Amino acid sequence: MSQQPIVLTNGQHEIKIYTVQNRGRSVYQLSYYEGGHRERKTFGKLAVARREAKLVLGRLAVNGHDAAELSTADMESYVVGKKHVAATGLPLHVCAEIFSQAHAKLAGRSASIMDVVNFYLEFHRDQGAGKNFVSLAADFATGREAMGVTGDHLANIKRQLRRLAEAHSGRALALYRTPDLDKWLGGQNWKPVSKNDARKVLIAFGNWAKANGYLPTDRPTEFDGMVVYKEASTKVAIYSAADLRVILDTMQTKRPDLLPWAACAAFLGARVSELTHLHWENINFERGFVEVASKKVRTKARRLVPLNDALRAWLLPCKKDKGPITKWPDSRAIFGRVMADTEVELKDNGFRHSYITYRVAQINDTARVALECGNSPEVIFAHYRELVGPDEAAAWFATMPPAKAPTLPAVPAKVTPPTVEPVAA
């Protein structure tokens, strides 16, 4: 049984599409009249045959007797319109159809079709730059390294962006959406603080992409809208003055090479990464301060911390002209092994927490302590205020090296005078 042809018309002309068999497969044949002659064209796909039929109907609409029905204004419009669409390579009626469909979708909106096109081009600038997500992430990390970001923070930047790229392989930067980002980050088996840390890295990356023309500059990035995770408040754990006495005495006895590191950790409030880069040249014994340089982006400017009497007393016997105060890249590991034989319970980041806590109690000035420690006054006030009293602070900063027993002059041995025998008369 023969299949009925598909009929397309423009109201004046008609084109039929027949399905015929050719060597065991279906092909599609157009049949129509043009210029008084019957025309036939064959195509392997129905969609292609339909598209060609529409092109022919458009051409027929402006040829033959139809042209006689066009007004002068219509003819002028046709000539001008054809000139405008010549660069597209598409027939005029196809361009008109596309415009009509786009216009219908924008019905009721104030935006024009050109607004839509400009929006698309602005939002897909990264594709024009020819950079994929992995390349952009590498450029961002390189830029941060040039700014002075090193160590763990730089490694974390590379790690988080690599994880995101692997989770959405091949996706262009402009195609990332906030719900997808939240789903990815929320699915990680991390603590809230780790998730918020990753979120900060991604927001910084998005801002960098905006500044470098890979994302639109007039709107927030998709990273900005990511969920902020609630972090459980943690109690600050600190050492007591008695603990400090045991710690410093133990270092002096068992590991004197680690004593400068432990003393600076206790009396400077510096971060572990800052202590690793602290040199003897940074300790000004004459003027009474220690220069601490931070590698953190938000606190990378140097800061001066007072060289208090206790720290001076512990450092002077082992003072050097130059070089790092410790030769160990991970002093905490050695410190933990030495202290394992004592009764002191080690605290996470305990030295920094202790210094800030006792320093606030000592001078009652959160802003000044914040400057000394490279932190914000808000954090100092929220976590370290009123944890200890002034007496406890005084005991902490009075932890001096044990006094040596005075060396007394030698007492001469008692000389017994010789016995003189009486001489006989």
Contacts in CASP RR format, 6 or more apart in sequence:
PFRMAT RR
TARGET T0000
AUTHOR 0000-0000-0000
METHOD contacts of the structure
MODEL  1
MSQQPIVLTNGQHEIKIYTVQNRGRSVYQLSYYEGGHRERKTFGKLAVAR
REAKLVLGRLAVNGHDAAELSTADMESYVVGKKHVAATGLPLHVCAEIFS
QAHAKLAGRSASIMDVVNFYLEFHRDQGAGKNFVSLAADFATGREAMGVT
GDHLANIKRQLRRLAEAHSGRALALYRTPDLDKWLGGQNWKPVSKNDARK
VLIAFGNWAKANGYLPTDRPTEFDGMVVYKEASTKVAIYSAADLRVILDT
MQTKRPDLLPWAACAAFLGARVSELTHLHWENINFERGFVEVASKKVRTK
ARRLVPLNDALRAWLLPCKKDKGPITKWPDSRAIFGRVMADTEVELKDNG
FRHSYITYRVAQINDTARVALECGNSPEVIFAHYRELVGPDEAAAWFATM
PPAKAPTLPAVPAKVTPPTVEPVAA
3 18 0 8 1.000
3 19 0 8 1.000
5 16 0 8 1.000
5 17 0 8 1.000
5 18 0 8 1.000
5 19 0 8 1.000
5 31 0 8 1.000
6 16 0 8 1.000
6 17 0 8 1.000
6 50 0 8 1.000
7 14 0 8 1.000
7 15 0 8 1.000
7 16 0 8 1.000
7 17 0 8 1.000
8 14 0 8 1.000
8 15 0 8 1.000
8 16 0 8 1.000
8 17 0 8 1.000
8 50 0 8 1.000
8 53 0 8 1.000
8 54 0 8 1.000
8 57 0 8 1.000
9 15 0 8 1.000
9 57 0 8 1.000
10 57 0 8 1.000
10 58 0 8 1.000
10 60 0 8 1.000
10 61 0 8 1.000
12 60 0 8 1.000
12 61 0 8 1.000
12 66 0 8 1.000
13 32 0 8 1.000
13 33 0 8 1.000
13 57 0 8 1.000
13 60 0 8 1.000
13 61 0 8 1.000
14 32 0 8 1.000
15 30 0 8 1.000
15 31 0 8 1.000
15 32 0 8 1.000
15 53 0 8 1.000
15 56 0 8 1.000
15 57 0 8 1.000
16 30 0 8 1.000
16 31 0 8 1.000
16 32 0 8 1.000
17 28 0 8 1.000
17 29 0 8 1.000
17 30 0 8 1.000
17 31 0 8 1.000
17 46 0 8 1.000
17 49 0 8 1.000
17 50 0 8 1.000
17 53 0 8 1.000
18 28 0 8 1.000
18 29 0 8 1.000
18 31 0 8 1.000
19 26 0 8 1.000
19 27 0 8 1.000
19 28 0 8 1.000
19 29 0 8 1.000
20 26 0 8 1.000
20 27 0 8 1.000
20 28 0 8 1.000
20 29 0 8 1.000
20 42 0 8 1.000
21 27 0 8 1.000
22 42 0 8 1.000
27 42 0 8 1.000
27 43 0 8 1.000
27 44 0 8 1.000
28 42 0 8 1.000
28 43 0 8 1.000
28 44 0 8 1.000
28 45 0 8 1.000
28 46 0 8 1.000
28 48 0 8 1.000
28 49 0 8 1.000
29 40 0 8 1.000
29 41 0 8 1.000
29 42 0 8 1.000
29 43 0 8 1.000
29 49 0 8 1.000
30 39 0 8 1.000
30 40 0 8 1.000
30 41 0 8 1.000
30 42 0 8 1.000
30 43 0 8 1.000
30 49 0 8 1.000
30 52 0 8 1.000
30 53 0 8 1.000
30 56 0 8 1.000
31 38 0 8 1.000
31 39 0 8 1.000
31 40 0 8 1.000
32 38 0 8 1.000
32 39 0 8 1.000
32 53 0 8 1.000
32 56 0 8 1.000
32 60 0 8 1.000
33 39 0 8 1.000
34 56 0 8 1.000
34 60 0 8 1.000
34 63 0 8 1.000
35 63 0 8 1.000
35 64 0 8 1.000
41 49 0 8 1.000
41 52 0 8 1.000
43 49 0 8 1.000
43 52 0 8 1.000
54 93 0 8 1.000
54 94 0 8 1.000
54 97 0 8 1.000
55 91 0 8 1.000
55 93 0 8 1.000
55 94 0 8 1.000
57 93 0 8 1.000
58 91 0 8 1.000
58 93 0 8 1.000
59 91 0 8 1.000
60 66 0 8 1.000
61 93 0 8 1.000
62 70 0 8 1.000
62 78 0 8 1.000
67 75 0 8 1.000
70 78 0 8 1.000
78 92 0 8 1.000
81 92 0 8 1.000
82 92 0 8 1.000
85 91 0 8 1.000
85 92 0 8 1.000
85 95 0 8 1.000
88 95 0 8 1.000
99 113 0 8 1.000
102 113 0 8 1.000
102 116 0 8 1.000
103 113 0 8 1.000
106 112 0 8 1.000
106 113 0 8 1.000
106 116 0 8 1.000
111 119 0 8 1.000
122 216 0 8 1.000
122 218 0 8 1.000
123 174 0 8 1.000
123 215 0 8 1.000
123 216 0 8 1.000
124 172 0 8 1.000
124 174 0 8 1.000
125 174 0 8 1.000
125 213 0 8 1.000
125 214 0 8 1.000
125 215 0 8 1.000
125 216 0 8 1.000
126 136 0 8 1.000
126 172 0 8 1.000
126 173 0 8 1.000
126 174 0 8 1.000
126 209 0 8 1.000
126 213 0 8 1.000
126 214 0 8 1.000
126 215 0 8 1.000
127 172 0 8 1.000
127 174 0 8 1.000
129 213 0 8 1.000
129 214 0 8 1.000
131 139 0 8 1.000
131 173 0 8 1.000
131 214 0 8 1.000
132 170 0 8 1.000
132 172 0 8 1.000
133 164 0 8 1.000
133 165 0 8 1.000
133 168 0 8 1.000
133 170 0 8 1.000
133 171 0 8 1.000
133 172 0 8 1.000
133 173 0 8 1.000
134 165 0 8 1.000
136 173 0 8 1.000
136 209 0 8 1.000
136 214 0 8 1.000
137 158 0 8 1.000
137 161 0 8 1.000
137 162 0 8 1.000
137 165 0 8 1.000
137 205 0 8 1.000
139 212 0 8 1.000
140 157 0 8 1.000
140 161 0 8 1.000
140 205 0 8 1.000
140 208 0 8 1.000
140 209 0 8 1.000
141 154 0 8 1.000
141 157 0 8 1.000
141 158 0 8 1.000
141 161 0 8 1.000
144 154 0 8 1.000
144 157 0 8 1.000
144 297 0 8 1.000
145 154 0 8 1.000
147 297 0 8 1.000
148 295 0 8 1.000
148 300 0 8 1.000
149 157 0 8 1.000
149 295 0 8 1.000
149 297 0 8 1.000
150 295 0 8 1.000
151 273 0 8 1.000
151 295 0 8 1.000
152 273 0 8 1.000
153 295 0 8 1.000
153 296 0 8 1.000
153 297 0 8 1.000
156 197 0 8 1.000
156 201 0 8 1.000
157 201 0 8 1.000
157 205 0 8 1.000
160 198 0 8 1.000
160 201 0 8 1.000
160 202 0 8 1.000
161 201 0 8 1.000
161 202 0 8 1.000
161 205 0 8 1.000
164 181 0 8 1.000
164 184 0 8 1.000
164 202 0 8 1.000
167 184 0 8 1.000
168 176 0 8 1.000
168 180 0 8 1.000
168 184 0 8 1.000
173 209 0 8 1.000
173 214 0 8 1.000
173 215 0 8 1.000
174 214 0 8 1.000
174 215 0 8 1.000
176 222 0 8 1.000
176 223 0 8 1.000
177 222 0 8 1.000
178 222 0 8 1.000
178 223 0 8 1.000
178 225 0 8 1.000
178 226 0 8 1.000
181 202 0 8 1.000
181 222 0 8 1.000
181 223 0 8 1.000
181 226 0 8 1.000
182 226 0 8 1.000
182 227 0 8 1.000
185 195 0 8 1.000
185 198 0 8 1.000
185 199 0 8 1.000
185 226 0 8 1.000
185 227 0 8 1.000
186 195 0 8 1.000
186 227 0 8 1.000
188 194 0 8 1.000
188 195 0 8 1.000
188 198 0 8 1.000
190 198 0 8 1.000
192 229 0 8 1.000
192 230 0 8 1.000
192 231 0 8 1.000
192 232 0 8 1.000
193 229 0 8 1.000
193 231 0 8 1.000
195 229 0 8 1.000
196 228 0 8 1.000
196 229 0 8 1.000
196 231 0 8 1.000
199 223 0 8 1.000
199 226 0 8 1.000
199 227 0 8 1.000
199 228 0 8 1.000
199 229 0 8 1.000
202 223 0 8 1.000
202 226 0 8 1.000
203 221 0 8 1.000
203 223 0 8 1.000
203 224 0 8 1.000
203 226 0 8 1.000
205 223 0 8 1.000
206 215 0 8 1.000
206 221 0 8 1.000
206 223 0 8 1.000
206 224 0 8 1.000
207 221 0 8 1.000
209 215 0 8 1.000
209 221 0 8 1.000
210 216 0 8 1.000
210 217 0 8 1.000
210 221 0 8 1.000
211 217 0 8 1.000
215 221 0 8 1.000
236 353 0 8 1.000
236 357 0 8 1.000
236 383 0 8 1.000
236 384 0 8 1.000
236 387 0 8 1.000
237 347 0 8 1.000
237 348 0 8 1.000
237 350 0 8 1.000
237 353 0 8 1.000
238 347 0 8 1.000
238 350 0 8 1.000
238 353 0 8 1.000
238 354 0 8 1.000
238 357 0 8 1.000
238 358 0 8 1.000
238 387 0 8 1.000
238 388 0 8 1.000
239 247 0 8 1.000
239 266 0 8 1.000
239 344 0 8 1.000
239 347 0 8 1.000
239 350 0 8 1.000
239 351 0 8 1.000
239 354 0 8 1.000
240 392 0 8 1.000
241 392 0 8 1.000
241 395 0 8 1.000
241 396 0 8 1.000
241 398 0 8 1.000
241 399 0 8 1.000
243 344 0 8 1.000
244 266 0 8 1.000
244 354 0 8 1.000
244 396 0 8 1.000
244 399 0 8 1.000
245 399 0 8 1.000
246 342 0 8 1.000
246 343 0 8 1.000
246 344 0 8 1.000
247 262 0 8 1.000
247 266 0 8 1.000
247 339 0 8 1.000
247 342 0 8 1.000
247 344 0 8 1.000
248 259 0 8 1.000
248 262 0 8 1.000
248 263 0 8 1.000
248 266 0 8 1.000
248 314 0 8 1.000
248 399 0 8 1.000
248 401 0 8 1.000
249 402 0 8 1.000
250 338 0 8 1.000
250 339 0 8 1.000
250 342 0 8 1.000
251 258 0 8 1.000
251 259 0 8 1.000
251 262 0 8 1.000
251 263 0 8 1.000
251 335 0 8 1.000
251 338 0 8 1.000
252 259 0 8 1.000
252 401 0 8 1.000
254 338 0 8 1.000
255 334 0 8 1.000
255 338 0 8 1.000
256 318 0 8 1.000
257 326 0 8 1.000
257 327 0 8 1.000
258 326 0 8 1.000
258 328 0 8 1.000
258 331 0 8 1.000
258 334 0 8 1.000
258 335 0 8 1.000
258 338 0 8 1.000
259 314 0 8 1.000
259 318 0 8 1.000
260 314 0 8 1.000
260 315 0 8 1.000
260 318 0 8 1.000
260 325 0 8 1.000
260 326 0 8 1.000
261 275 0 8 1.000
261 325 0 8 1.000
261 326 0 8 1.000
261 328 0 8 1.000
261 331 0 8 1.000
261 335 0 8 1.000
262 335 0 8 1.000
262 351 0 8 1.000
263 310 0 8 1.000
263 311 0 8 1.000
263 314 0 8 1.000
263 315 0 8 1.000
264 270 0 8 1.000
264 275 0 8 1.000
264 278 0 8 1.000
264 290 0 8 1.000
264 311 0 8 1.000
264 315 0 8 1.000
264 325 0 8 1.000
265 272 0 8 1.000
265 275 0 8 1.000
265 351 0 8 1.000
265 352 0 8 1.000
266 311 0 8 1.000
266 351 0 8 1.000
266 354 0 8 1.000
266 355 0 8 1.000
266 399 0 8 1.000
267 308 0 8 1.000
267 310 0 8 1.000
267 311 0 8 1.000
267 314 0 8 1.000
267 355 0 8 1.000
267 397 0 8 1.000
268 275 0 8 1.000
268 290 0 8 1.000
268 292 0 8 1.000
268 305 0 8 1.000
268 311 0 8 1.000
268 355 0 8 1.000
269 305 0 8 1.000
269 351 0 8 1.000
269 352 0 8 1.000
269 355 0 8 1.000
269 356 0 8 1.000
269 359 0 8 1.000
269 372 0 8 1.000
269 373 0 8 1.000
270 278 0 8 1.000
270 292 0 8 1.000
270 305 0 8 1.000
270 352 0 8 1.000
270 373 0 8 1.000
271 294 0 8 1.000
271 296 0 8 1.000
271 352 0 8 1.000
272 331 0 8 1.000
272 332 0 8 1.000
272 349 0 8 1.000
272 352 0 8 1.000
273 295 0 8 1.000
273 296 0 8 1.000
274 292 0 8 1.000
274 293 0 8 1.000
274 294 0 8 1.000
274 295 0 8 1.000
275 325 0 8 1.000
275 326 0 8 1.000
275 331 0 8 1.000
276 324 0 8 1.000
276 326 0 8 1.000
276 329 0 8 1.000
276 331 0 8 1.000
277 293 0 8 1.000
277 295 0 8 1.000
277 324 0 8 1.000
278 290 0 8 1.000
278 292 0 8 1.000
278 324 0 8 1.000
278 325 0 8 1.000
279 322 0 8 1.000
279 323 0 8 1.000
279 324 0 8 1.000
279 325 0 8 1.000
280 319 0 8 1.000
280 320 0 8 1.000
280 321 0 8 1.000
280 322 0 8 1.000
280 323 0 8 1.000
280 324 0 8 1.000
280 325 0 8 1.000
281 321 0 8 1.000
281 322 0 8 1.000
281 323 0 8 1.000
282 290 0 8 1.000
282 291 0 8 1.000
282 292 0 8 1.000
282 293 0 8 1.000
283 290 0 8 1.000
283 291 0 8 1.000
283 307 0 8 1.000
283 315 0 8 1.000
283 325 0 8 1.000
284 290 0 8 1.000
284 291 0 8 1.000
284 307 0 8 1.000
285 307 0 8 1.000
285 312 0 8 1.000
285 315 0 8 1.000
285 316 0 8 1.000
285 319 0 8 1.000
288 306 0 8 1.000
288 307 0 8 1.000
288 312 0 8 1.000
289 304 0 8 1.000
289 305 0 8 1.000
289 306 0 8 1.000
289 307 0 8 1.000
290 304 0 8 1.000
290 305 0 8 1.000
290 306 0 8 1.000
290 307 0 8 1.000
290 311 0 8 1.000
291 302 0 8 1.000
291 303 0 8 1.000
291 304 0 8 1.000
292 302 0 8 1.000
292 303 0 8 1.000
292 304 0 8 1.000
292 305 0 8 1.000
293 300 0 8 1.000
293 302 0 8 1.000
294 300 0 8 1.000
294 301 0 8 1.000
294 302 0 8 1.000
294 303 0 8 1.000
294 374 0 8 1.000
299 374 0 8 1.000
299 375 0 8 1.000
303 371 0 8 1.000
303 372 0 8 1.000
303 373 0 8 1.000
303 374 0 8 1.000
304 372 0 8 1.000
305 372 0 8 1.000
305 373 0 8 1.000
306 372 0 8 1.000
308 397 0 8 1.000
309 397 0 8 1.000
309 400 0 8 1.000
310 397 0 8 1.000
310 398 0 8 1.000
310 399 0 8 1.000
310 400 0 8 1.000
313 400 0 8 1.000
313 401 0 8 1.000
314 400 0 8 1.000
314 401 0 8 1.000
317 401 0 8 1.000
328 334 0 8 1.000
336 346 0 8 1.000
339 346 0 8 1.000
347 353 0 8 1.000
347 354 0 8 1.000
352 373 0 8 1.000
353 384 0 8 1.000
354 396 0 8 1.000
355 373 0 8 1.000
356 369 0 8 1.000
356 373 0 8 1.000
356 375 0 8 1.000
356 380 0 8 1.000
356 384 0 8 1.000
357 384 0 8 1.000
357 387 0 8 1.000
357 388 0 8 1.000
358 388 0 8 1.000
358 392 0 8 1.000
358 393 0 8 1.000
358 396 0 8 1.000
358 397 0 8 1.000
359 369 0 8 1.000
359 372 0 8 1.000
359 373 0 8 1.000
359 393 0 8 1.000
360 366 0 8 1.000
360 369 0 8 1.000
360 380 0 8 1.000
360 384 0 8 1.000
360 385 0 8 1.000
360 387 0 8 1.000
361 386 0 8 1.000
361 387 0 8 1.000
361 388 0 8 1.000
361 389 0 8 1.000
361 390 0 8 1.000
361 392 0 8 1.000
361 393 0 8 1.000
362 390 0 8 1.000
362 393 0 8 1.000
362 394 0 8 1.000
362 397 0 8 1.000
363 369 0 8 1.000
366 377 0 8 1.000
366 380 0 8 1.000
366 381 0 8 1.000
366 384 0 8 1.000
366 385 0 8 1.000
367 377 0 8 1.000
369 375 0 8 1.000
369 380 0 8 1.000
369 384 0 8 1.000
370 376 0 8 1.000
370 377 0 8 1.000
370 379 0 8 1.000
370 380 0 8 1.000
373 380 0 8 1.000
END
